[in-house]
């Protein structure tokens, strides 16, 4: 069985994740709204994160929601319990390339990792220290998604059709302290109802080899 809900005002829904309480979080690709949807009650709460940001990638760590804002050139953390939003501004590279945080993952001591296809590197933010570490990949690399497993960071490259592995115990990155800003957001909440439900039809058969 499937069920769909229309999200009022959403023009570019993209990212989705679920927190430890089972609440669904949604982000938009090119607009600054982030949505918290409680399925059981039908409550939809809207947070406006910045003025022009778009977070195509979203990941949850406990009740904290992390956003990769490729328009606002930042990585953001929205604390779901309190509405506190912390934003870390990402520096532009010497060549003038703007940051594009994609494929976020949280691992280790609640550090957040991401890929940056435009600047050909992988990055880690240690939020407690506001320390950003970048790991430069060979020129032409375009990493998109990352997964952390122990002391190894796996990443994919769609342009090359390849998967790569960074050994963190041996890798040498470039670190710097970056600026963060904190504000508290007050969401706007409303009730929404399902607009469609139904059953999916499946077809089975014998594969021919």
Secondary structure, DSSP 4 states (H G I P E B T S, - for coil): -EEE---TT-S-EEEEEE-TT--EEEEESSS-EEEEEETTTTEEEEEE-SSS--EEEEEEETTEEEEEETTTTEEEEEETTT-EEEEEEPPPPTT-PPP-EEEEEEETTTEEEEEETTTTEEEEEETTTTEEEEEEPPTT--EEEEEEETTEEEEEETTTTEEEEEETTT---EEEE--EEEEE---EEEE---SEEE-----------
